Amino acid sequence: MRIIVDENIPRRTAVELRARGYEVIDLRGSPEEGIDDDLLWQKAQQSHALLITTDKGFAQFRGQEHWGVLIIRLRQPNVKRIHNRILQVLDHFNRSDWRGMVVIARDTVLRWWHPSE
C-alpha cells in the first residue's frame, strides 16, 4: 500500500511505516515540499496513495472517490503522540479498507466514513 505523509507527520513515522512494508512518499526535502493542499491532494490521487495529515480540511473529500485519508486531530499533539496514534489507527483497519475512506483520529475516538456506508 502506498502512503503520502504530509509535512506535519513525524519523520520517524515515515521510517516506521516503511519498516512495516508500506511504500511511503515523504515530500520533505523534495522540490514538492510546501505544496498547497490542492496539489498535495492531486499528488495523493495520482499516486493512488492514502494521505496522512493533521489538516482537517481534507475531510471535505469524504463524498468523493479517492485512495483514503487519515486525519490526526489530537488535543495536545507532539511527535510521539502523533506517531503512536497513526500506528494505532493503521493497525485498526485492513490495508484493503482504505480506498474511499476518511478517518479522523482524535485522542481516544475514531470517526470514519466509508463509501459503502
N, C-alpha and C positions, 0 to 999 in steps of 0.2 A: 504494500500500500504506500502511496506517495503522500507526503505531508509538506505543506509550506508553513513555516513558523514565522509569524510577524516579528518585527524587531523588538517588541516588548516581551518576548518569551526568552527565558534564560538560555544561554549557550549550552549549559550543562544538560538542558532538556533535549536539545537537538542531538547532542552526543549520545545520551541515553537512548533516545528513540532509534538512532542508527544501530546501536548495540542490540536493540530488540528486533532488528530486521526491517525497520521502516526505511523507505527512501526519503530522506529529508532534504528539502530545499530551504536554505537559510540565506536570505538576501543580504545579510550584513557583510560588508567588505566587498560587495559586488557593485557594478555600475547601477543596479536597480535599487540599491539601498536608499531608503527615504521616499520611494514612490508613493503617490497618493493612494487612497483606499480603492478608488475605482480601478486603477491599474493593477493593484495587488489582487483584487477580485478577479479581474480578467486573467491574470497570470495563473491563479489557482485553477480557474476553469480550463484554460488552455493546457495546463499541466495535469489535469484530471487528479487534483490533489485536495485533500482535506486541509482546510485553513484553520490554524490555531492562533488565537489572538486574545487580547484583553479588551478589544474595541467593540462595545455593544452595538455599534451601528451596523455591523454585519448581520444582525438578527433580521434586518429588513428583507433578506433574501429567503426567508423560510417558505415562502409560497412559490419559489422558483425551482427549476431543476438545477442541481449543482452537485458537487462532489463531497459536500459536508463542511460544516463549520462548528468549531468548538470555541466557545467564548468563556474565558475565565473572569469571573467578577467576584473578587474577594474583598472583604471589608478592610483588611489591613494587609495588602499584598506585599510580599517580598520575594526574593529569588527562590528561597526554599519552599515557601508555601505555594507559589505558582507551579513550580516544578512538580511537587508532590501531588497537587490536585490534578494536573494534566495526566500524570501516570495513573492515578486512581480512575479517572474517567475513561481513559483508553482501555484499561483492564475491565471496565464495567460493560463495554459493548464489544460485539464481534467486529472484526475488520470489515466484514461484508455489510454491516448495518449502516455505515456512514453515508453512503450515497443519498443525497437529498435531505439528510438530517441536520438540524440545527440544535446544538446543545448549549445551554447556559449553565455553567457550573458555579454555584456560589459556595460558601464555606462548607455547608453540610447538605445543601439541597441541589438536585439536578432537575432542570426543566428541559424537555426536548420536544421537538416537533419532527415528525417523520411524514413523508408524503403519503404513506399508506394509512395514516391515522386520521 
